[in-house]
């Protein structure tokens, strides 16, 4: 098992409970601890923000009650710090044999795969499960290709935004990540600007505080991805999603749950961030100390100069980005839109090589882009591994 985020830890917890012969590598919740803006709140509801274990008492709600932390399935947002503390405790309880380190090479060989770790450890494994999360998949528009790291970064590079105090910073995007970063910049003392293609920045509705009526529950059923029939289908029927044509699956994954931010951020966003929506970025150039952005907006061409650009432009699963996979192995994998094509047991076209998390979204749907999918993935993959080992 390579990876120790929510999916890796969940699969490992189920494997350990079955006394499976396995090793799991990674730094627990590294992305959450080092690549998410400090002070942010999870977009997922509390009930949809748990890791999966095959025993009771392992949910985020259980942990919060045990530790006296505020919690509600839907009405209280989950602070990043609370989730990280819960996840680290989950790892200590259910995956205590986690080994630090990361793979530098995975190639076919011997009885299955030869794995080489950064510390020089090398071994063979019949099966490898990759739970690499979003770490390798940050997506930056081609228009910024000419900018160096001193002028350009991705949202995933920023946990602490205090270093931008006093600087002019432009965030590209209009989704939750872009709003989180922009608000964090403004509150850290930067001049924060957000530029997006969409004409508006969308925010969720403020909870009414009243129970939902039968008609509302029927039209917009609750799910781990939020209310709505399509979201409910994505959660309840990932195997049906797998039967759709590849192009259709990619389009649904791309479009489902478009950019939207929690209602709680609206006032802080509107108070502190310069907003330019409905803009297309035509060119970006380093002018020597600043970045010039040439835009096309509602009133025609315009230009913006800024000191640094942060792309909050999402993630796209593409196995070409997994440099630790042997080139011959990578080239032989069946893909759709760069993502691996998987069978019902999360197994790729290379026998014994499995992918979970966002890497599996092109096969099982939007559910795999969210933490709520870790329970389905863990139970399915462990059941499939047991069946093949019998």
C-alpha positions in Angstrom: 0.0 0.0 0.0 1.5 3.3 -1.1 -0.1 6.4 0.5 -1.4 7.3 3.9 -4.2 9.7 3.2 -7.9 8.9 3.9 -8.0 6.2 1.3 -4.7 4.6 2.1 -5.4 4.5 5.8 -8.9 3.2 5.3 -7.8 0.3 3.1 -4.9 -0.5 5.4 -7.3 -0.5 8.5 -9.5 -3.1 6.8 -6.5 -5.2 5.7 -5.0 -5.2 9.2 -8.4 -6.3 10.6 -8.3 -9.3 8.3 -4.7 -10.2 9.3 -3.5 -9.7 5.7 0.2 -9.9 4.9 0.9 -6.3 3.8 3.0 -3.3 4.3 1.8 0.3 4.1 4.0 3.3 3.4 3.6 7.1 3.7 3.3 10.1 5.9 -0.1 10.2 7.6 -2.4 12.9 6.1 0.6 14.7 4.6 -1.4 16.6 2.0 -4.0 17.7 4.6 -1.3 18.8 7.0 1.1 20.6 4.6 -0.9 21.5 1.5 -4.2 22.8 2.7 -4.6 26.4 3.9 -4.3 26.7 7.6 -7.6 27.7 9.2 -9.8 26.3 6.4 -12.9 24.3 7.0 -13.8 21.1 5.2 -16.3 21.4 2.4 -17.7 18.0 3.3 -20.3 17.6 6.1 -19.2 16.0 9.3 -20.9 12.7 8.6 -19.1 12.5 5.2 -15.6 13.3 6.6 -14.7 10.0 8.3 -12.1 7.4 7.6 -13.3 3.8 7.3 -12.5 1.1 9.8 -14.2 -2.3 10.0 -15.2 -1.7 13.6 -17.6 0.7 15.4 -16.4 3.9 17.1 -14.0 5.1 14.4 -15.9 8.0 12.8 -15.2 11.6 13.1 -18.3 12.1 15.2 -17.2 9.3 17.6 -13.8 11.0 17.9 -15.2 14.5 18.5 -17.6 13.2 21.2 -14.7 11.3 22.9 -12.5 14.4 22.9 -15.2 17.0 23.7 -15.0 18.7 20.3 -18.1 20.4 18.7 -19.7 18.2 16.1 -22.9 17.9 14.1 -23.5 15.6 11.1 -24.5 18.6 8.9 -24.8 21.9 10.8 -21.3 22.4 12.2 -18.4 22.8 9.8 -15.3 20.7 10.3 -12.1 22.7 10.9 -9.0 21.4 9.2 -7.2 21.1 12.5 -10.0 18.9 14.0 -9.9 16.6 11.0 -6.1 16.3 11.1 -6.1 15.5 14.8 -8.8 12.8 14.2 -7.0 11.3 11.2 -3.7 11.1 13.1 -5.4 9.4 16.0 -7.1 7.0 13.5 -3.7 6.1 12.1 -2.3 5.4 15.6 -5.2 3.2 16.5 -6.0 1.3 13.3 -2.8 1.5 11.2 0.0 1.5 13.8 2.4 -0.3 11.6 2.6 2.5 9.0 6.1 2.8 7.6 7.5 6.2 6.7 8.8 6.8 3.2 7.7 6.9 -0.4 8.3 4.8 -3.5 10.8 5.9 -6.2 10.2 2.9 -8.5 7.5 0.4 -9.1 8.1 -2.1 -11.9 6.9 -5.5 -13.0 9.2 -8.3 -11.8 9.4 -11.5 -9.9 6.0 -12.7 -8.6 4.4 -9.4 -9.3 6.1 -6.1 -8.7 9.4 -4.9 -7.5 9.1 -1.8 -5.3 12.1 0.5 -4.4 11.7 3.0 -1.6 13.5 6.3 -1.2 15.6 5.0 1.7 16.9 2.1 -0.4 14.6 -0.6 0.8 13.5 -2.9 -2.0 11.1 -5.8 -2.0 8.7 -7.7 -4.2 4.9 -7.7 -3.8 2.2 -9.7 -5.5 -0.1 -6.7 -5.4 0.4 -3.0 -5.1 -2.4 -0.5 -4.1 -1.7 3.1 -5.0 -3.5 5.6 -2.8 -1.5 8.7 -4.0 -4.4 11.2 -3.6 -4.1 14.5 -5.3 -0.4 15.1 -4.6 0.8 14.3 -8.1 -2.2 15.7 -10.0 -2.3 19.5 -9.6 -3.4 21.1 -12.9 -2.1 24.4 -14.1 -3.3 26.0 -17.4 -0.8 26.0 -20.3 -1.0 29.8 -20.5 1.3 30.0 -17.4 3.9 27.7 -18.8 6.5 30.5 -19.2 6.4 31.5 -15.5 9.0 30.3 -13.0 8.3 29.2 -9.4 9.0 32.6 -8.0 6.1 34.0 -9.9 3.7 31.0 -10.1 2.5 28.3 -7.8 -0.5 25.9 -7.3 -2.9 26.2 -4.4 -1.7 22.8 -3.1 1.7 24.4 -2.3 0.4 26.7 0.4 -0.4 25.7 3.9 0.8 29.0 5.5 0.0 32.2 3.6 1.6 34.6 6.0 4.7 34.9 3.7 2.6 36.9 1.3 1.9 39.7 3.7 2.2 43.1 1.9 2.4 41.5 -1.6 0.0 41.7 -4.5 -1.2 38.1 -5.3 -3.7 36.9 -7.9 -5.6 33.7 -7.5 -6.9 32.0 -10.6 -10.2 30.0 -10.3 -13.6 30.4 -8.8 -14.1 27.3 -6.8 -13.8 26.5 -3.1 -10.1 26.2 -3.1 -9.7 29.6 -4.9 -12.0 31.3 -2.4 -10.2 29.7 0.6 -6.8 30.8 -0.7 -8.0 34.3 -1.6 -9.6 34.9 1.8 -6.5 33.5 3.5 -4.3 35.9 1.6 -6.4 38.9 2.4 -6.5 38.0 6.1 -2.7 37.5 6.0 -2.2 41.1 4.9 -1.8 40.6 1.1 -3.7 42.4 -1.6 -5.7 39.5 -2.8 -7.3 39.4 -6.3 -9.4 36.6 -7.8 -9.8 36.1 -11.5 -12.2 33.5 -12.9 -13.8 32.5 -16.2 -17.2 32.2 -14.7 -19.3 35.3 -14.4 -20.0 34.8 -10.6 -18.4 33.2 -7.6 -21.0 30.8 -6.2 -21.7 30.2 -2.5 -23.9 27.6 -0.9 -27.1 28.6 0.8 -27.2 29.5 4.5 -28.9 26.7 6.4 -32.5 27.6 7.4 -32.3 25.8 10.7 -35.6 24.1 9.9 -36.0 20.4 9.1 -36.4 19.6 5.4 -39.9 18.6 4.4 -40.8 15.3 2.7 -40.9 17.0 -0.8 -37.5 18.6 -0.4 -36.0 15.3 0.8 -37.5 13.5 -2.2 -36.4 16.1 -4.8 -33.0 16.7 -3.2 -32.1 13.5 -1.2 -29.1 13.8 1.1 -25.8 12.1 0.2 -22.2 12.2 1.2 -21.6 14.6 -1.7 -24.4 16.9 -0.7 -28.1 17.1 -1.5 -29.3 16.1 -5.0 -30.5 13.1 -6.9 -27.4 12.9 -9.1 -25.1 13.1 -6.0 -27.1 10.4 -4.4 -26.8 8.2 -7.5 -23.0 8.8 -7.5 -22.8 7.6 -3.9 -25.2 4.6 -4.2 -24.3 3.2 -7.7 -20.6 3.6 -8.5 -20.8 0.2 -10.2 -23.4 1.5 -12.6 -21.3 4.5 -13.3 -18.5 2.2 -14.4 -20.7 0.9 -17.2 -21.0 4.3 -18.9 -18.9 5.1 -22.0 -15.5 6.5 -21.1 -16.0 10.0 -22.5 -19.3 10.3 -20.6 -17.7 9.3 -17.4 -15.0 11.9 -17.8 -17.5 14.6 -18.5 -19.6 13.8 -15.5 -16.6 13.8 -13.2 -15.5 17.1 -14.6 -18.9 18.8 -14.4 -20.5 17.3 -11.3 -20.5 19.6 -8.3 -19.1 22.7 -10.1 -17.3 25.5 -8.3 -19.1 26.5 -5.1 -17.9 27.7 -1.7 -19.4 27.5 1.8 -21.8 30.3 2.6 -19.7 31.1 5.7 -17.0 32.5 3.5 -19.1 35.0 1.5 -18.8 38.0 3.9 -15.1 37.6 4.4 -14.6 37.1 0.7 -16.6 40.1 -0.4 -14.9 42.3 2.3 -11.3 41.5 1.5 -10.8 40.2 -2.1 -10.7 42.1 -5.4 -12.9 40.1 -7.8 -12.7 40.0 -11.6 -15.0 37.3 -13.0 -16.0 36.6 -16.6 -12.4 36.9 -17.7 -10.4 34.8 -20.0 -6.6 34.8 -19.6 -4.9 35.2 -23.0 -1.3 35.5 -22.0 1.0 35.6 -18.9 4.5 37.0 -18.9 7.2 37.8 -16.4 8.0 41.5 -16.8 10.9 41.4 -14.3 9.6 41.4 -10.8 6.0 41.2 -11.7 3.6 39.2 -13.8 1.5 40.8 -16.6 -1.8 39.0 -17.3 -3.6 39.9 -20.5 -7.3 39.3 -20.1 -10.4 39.4 -22.2 -13.4 40.5 -20.1 -17.0 41.8 -20.5 -15.7 45.1 -21.8 -12.9 43.8 -24.0 -9.1 43.5 -23.5 -7.5 44.5 -20.2 -4.3 43.9 -18.3 -3.4 43.1 -14.7 0.0 43.3 -13.1 0.7 41.2 -10.0 3.7 39.9 -8.0 2.6 36.3 -7.8 0.0 34.0 -9.3 -1.6 31.1 -7.5 -3.5 28.6 -9.6 -6.5 27.1 -7.7 -7.4 25.3 -10.9 -8.0 21.8 -9.5 -6.5 18.4 -10.1 -6.7 15.9 -13.0 -5.7 12.3 -12.6 -3.0 11.4 -15.2 -0.8 8.5 -14.7 1.9 10.2 -16.8 2.5 12.3 -13.7 3.4 9.2 -11.6 7.1 9.3 -12.2 7.7 6.4 -9.8 5.9 4.0 -12.1 8.3 2.2 -14.5 7.8 3.7 -18.0 7.2 0.3 -19.5 4.5 -0.5 -16.9 3.0 2.9 -17.3 2.9 2.7 -21.1 1.1 -0.6 -20.9 -1.8 0.5 -18.7 -5.2 1.1 -20.3 -6.4 4.6 -19.7 -9.3 7.0 -20.3 -8.3 10.7 -20.4 -5.0 9.8 -18.7 -6.6 8.0 -15.8 -6.3 4.2 -15.3 -9.2 2.0 -16.4 -10.2 -0.2 -13.5 -12.3 -3.3 -13.0 -14.8 -3.8 -10.2 -12.0 -4.5 -7.7 -10.1 -1.2 -8.5 -7.5 -3.3 -10.4 -5.9 -1.8 -13.5 -5.1 -3.6 -16.8 -1.8 -4.6 -15.1 -2.8 -7.6 -12.9 -2.2 -6.9 -9.3 -1.9 -3.1 -9.6 -4.7 -1.2 -8.0 -5.7 2.5 -7.8 -8.0 4.1 -5.2 -9.0 7.7 -4.6 -9.1 10.4 -7.2 -7.1 8.1 -9.6 -10.3 5.9 -9.7 -12.8 8.7 -10.3 -12.8 8.1 -14.1 -14.0 4.6 -13.4 -16.2 4.9 -10.3 -17.3 8.5 -10.6 -17.3 11.6 -8.5 -17.6 9.6 -5.3 -13.9 8.9 -5.6 -13.0 12.6 -5.5 -14.3 12.9 -2.0 -13.4 11.3 1.4 -16.9 9.8 1.6 -15.8 7.2 -1.0 -13.1 5.7 1.2 -15.5 3.2 2.9 -16.8 1.8 -0.5 -13.2 1.6 -1.8 -11.8 -0.1 1.3 -14.5 -2.7 1.6 -14.5 -3.5 -2.1 -10.8 -3.8 -2.6 -10.3 -5.9 0.6 -13.1 -8.2 -0.4 -11.6 -8.6 -3.9 -8.1 -9.2 -2.6 -9.4 -11.8 -0.2 -11.3 -13.5 -3.1 -8.3 -13.7 -5.3 -6.1 -15.0 -2.4 -8.5 -17.8 -1.6 
